[in-house]
């Protein structure tokens, strides 16, 4: 397991959204989490509200809530709020989804354009990393979007390791 404290995440200053869907893009916003829904008073919420002043948790405007407090509808956001919720990837950037959990439930999640390196100062281009600290868990996933496509940090599939190992074994048998 990777130690997230040692993964250096450098946010890209040059990731300003433009109105061209022919760029390579990432989603860039912070979902406030399940405590907020369309009935909540969130119009004046800040990144400090979203991260509860916790150290090292990224946050980007705009702050997003869903109608019922569930995860945001990324297809709706892409179709209707493209300019406000995406960033253009520069050559060395990757997309990331950084989610902060308490007791197994999400507190907030930030989507962004960024750069990341591992413990050996080697650039990270894809994959997910987790860190536990008591009841708190941090999960960050990285990917690189394709030109003109929906940002890859739309969501990340979680495949249980036993299933992945079994699938690899089945593929090995089929090829032989």
N, C-alpha and C positions, 0 to 999 in steps of 0.2 A: 504494500500500500504506500502511496506517495504522501509525503508530509506537505500539506497545502501551505503551511507557513513558509516552506522553502521554495515554493513555486512563486516566482516573482511575476506579477501581472502588471504590465505597463500599458496603461490606456493610451490609445492613439489620439493625439490632438487633432490630427488631420482628418478625422472621420466625420465630416459634416455631410448630412444628408442633402442630396440634390434630387430634383424631380425627374430622374432618368432611370427607368427600370432595366436598362441595358448595362448597368454596372454590376459589379459583384458586391453584394450587400449582406449585412447582418441586421438582425433586430437589435435595437438599442433603446431600452426603457427599463423601468423597474415596476414589477407587479407588487403591489402593497401587501398581498397575502390574503388569506381567508377571513381575516378580521374586518375587512372592508368589502362592501358590496354597493349596489346602486342606491341604497338607503342611507349609507354612511355619509358623514360630513367629511369629505376628503379634498374638497376644492382648494383648501389652503394647506394641505399636507406638504411636508418637505421630505427630503432624503433622510433627515434625522428622525422623522416619524417612522419612515419605512424601515430603517436599520436599527431603531431603538438605541441609537448612539453607540452601537457595538463597534469596536475597533476593527478595521480591515475589511469591512463588508462594503462592496462597491454599490453605488446607486447612481442612476441616470434619469434625468427628466426625459419624457413625461412620466409621471407616476400613473400607473394603470390599475383599475379595479374591474372586476367582472360583475355582471348583473346579480349573481348569487354567491359571490365569494369563491367560486371555483377558479381553476387555472384559466387564464385568458384564452379567448378564441383567436388563435394566431391567424387563421384564414381571414377572419373578419378584419383584424388589425391590418393585415397585408393589403386587403382590398380597399379599405376605407380610411386608413390613417398612415399610409405609406411614407409620406414626407416627414411626419413628426416622429416616427418610431423606427427608422432605419438609419444606418450609417454606411458609408462607402468604404470598402476594404482597400487599404493601400497594399502594396506588394508584399510586405512582411507581416501584415495583420492576419488574425484569425478571428472567428466568431467564438463567443463564449456564452454559456448560461451558468450563472453562479447562484446556487440556491442554498439558503440557510434554513435548517430544520431544528425544531425543538421537540423532543420526545416522539420522534418519528413523523411529525407533521410539519409541512412547510410554513415558515414565518414570512418569507419574502423571496423574490427571485429577480435577478438582474441579468438582462440580455445586453451584450455589448460587442463592439469591435475592440480588440486588444492585442497585445503581444504577451507571450508567456515563455518562461524558461524553467527547466527542471533543476534539480540539485547540482547538476554538472554544468550549468549555464548553457545547456543545449536547448535550442528552440523547440517548443512543443507545437505540433501541428494538428494533432487530433487525440481523442481519448478522454476518459473521465477519471477524476481523482476525488477521493473522499478523505475526510479527516473527522475523527470523533473526539469529543472532549466532554465527558460526562453525558448529559442528556442532549447536548448540542452536536449536530452533524453538519458539516459543510460539504457540498458536492459541486464541483466545477467541471463542465464538459466543454471541450474545444473541437472545432471543425473548420473547414474552409468551404465557403459557398461557391457555387458555380455561376458563371457569367449569366446574368439575366434571370436566374432562377429565384425561387422563394428562399430566403435565408435558411441556412442549414441549422441555425440555433433555434429553429421553430420548436424542436423537441428532440429528445434523445431516447431511443429505445433501450430498455434495460433487459438484458438476457441473463437469466440466472446461470451461474457458472457451470452447474451440472448439465443444464440443457445445452449450453454452448459446447461443452466437451463431448456430449453425446452426438450432437450434430456434426462436429468435426470427425468423430469416429465413423459415423454413417457415410460421410462424404469420402473418407479414406477407403472404406470397403467398396463403395460404388466405383471408384476410380481404379481399383485393383481388380 
